[in-house]
Amino acid sequence: MPGIGGDIYRLLVEIFPICRSVAGEGVRETLRRLQHEIDLTIHEVPSGTQVFDWTIPPEWTIRDAYIRNEAGERVVDFRDCNLHVLNHSAPIRTILPLSELRQHIFTLPDQPDRIPYRKSAYDEAWGFCMAHDRLTALPDGLYEAVIESSLTAGSLSYGEYYHAGASQDEVLLSAHICHPSLANDNCSGLALLTLLARELSGRRTRYSYRFLFAPGTIGAIAWLARNETQAARIRHGLVVSCVGDGGGPTYKRSRRGDAFIDRAACHVLRHAAPAPVLLDFSPYGYDERQYGSPGFNLPVGLFQRSLYGAFPQYHTSADNLDFVRPSHLATSYAMIRSILDVIENDFTPRGTVMKGEPQLGRHGLYAGGDGSPTTEAANLAMLWVLNLADGQHTLLDMAERANLPFADMLLMARRLQAHGLLQP
């Protein structure tokens, strides 16, 4: 697995087995592993802290969980798959008839061979998750249900990496870290953004970049509550999840709908894939809802491959290491980098020859004669840049109007600048 896709996949494999929840050691363990790649700062918000309308929940510690039949056999075992227990479950040790135990078991009747992912972080409850066909095969009788867990005062953890650019204006890149062993949702987002942060750390950038790895909903809200002033510096942002499968790509616009990040992402995806899924904002989804809440209204969109909830593996045991592929991770990485390239490199040029076209051949710029598609495309991009370089159009404006990739327009603009025919 050479290349960036293989690197992302290897990190994904390492963090996949960790049992994470909204608050607990699993998140800290994951953040410590990400610290091996980047200079990540881990923040702790104590249980019981009020963050806007929410309260930080207690920490969850899970040691073991199982259902055992009358013969002493474990028919459900947390050690086999950490999805088997209701995430953030209260402790329990009881013996119940199967008819009563069923009330505490979650299955997927329409996907009978898969274990669902379920959680209960804000209501104290206990429960198990198992494959529906395994449940229907259980004979009536008494079963011992044991969940060795604790809910205690502790803290919610989130990680933050900051890359300082030439400007204090920021680009926010955010991924949720609270899900247990779900490879696409969201080990893929965590691994990809970590290695993107590592790559950016060695670059000089126009913008500053803030990477946030936080539990879904409550983590983003906690960060916003603690960083209201800092949040005002965010000019562009992406929430990243489900980037390891072959679907999409999918982009959901920010609450503003016409923010620069929305234009940049939609433009890149239209040229990167034959049929991208471009969605308007809705107040359902991931943490773009929190960043786009009315009191902040930050320009933060959502980048995914397959849309959350729209692929059958979503929130099931089928979202495993076989579901994600290094090649898909590499393509997702390239698309996100292309979006950032638009943010970094967009500018408003003005031509130095405004009356009539410059004689490109005299300047050594006209690639003519052979009639090849490559030559024609390059000349067309150059002509579009020259024609719209009136000091009123940005490069993204030009790329959108010409229906040509931003990267092509940028390349032509740099060439024209080098020959004295274009200036910022």
Secondary structure, DSSP 8 states (H G I E B T S, - for coil): --HHHHHHHHHHHHHTT----SSSHHHHHHHHHHTTTS--EEEEEETT-EETTEE---EEEEEEEEEE-TTS-EEEETTT-GGGB-BT---EEEEEEHHHHGGGEE--TTSTTS-B--B-SSS----EE--HHHHHT--SSEEEEEEEEEEES-EEEEEEEEE--SSS-EEEEEEE---SS-IIIIIHHHHHHHHHHHHHTTS--SSEEEEEEE-TTHHHHHHHHH-HHHHTTEEEEEEE---SSSS--EEE--TTSS-HHHHHHHHHHHHH-SS-EEE---S-SSTHHHHTSTTT---EEEEESS-TTSSTTTTBTTSSTTT--HHHHHHHHHHHHHHHHHHHH----EES--SS---TTTTT----SS--HHHHHHHHHHHHHHHHTBTT--HHHHHHHHT--HHHHHHHHHHHHHTTSEE-
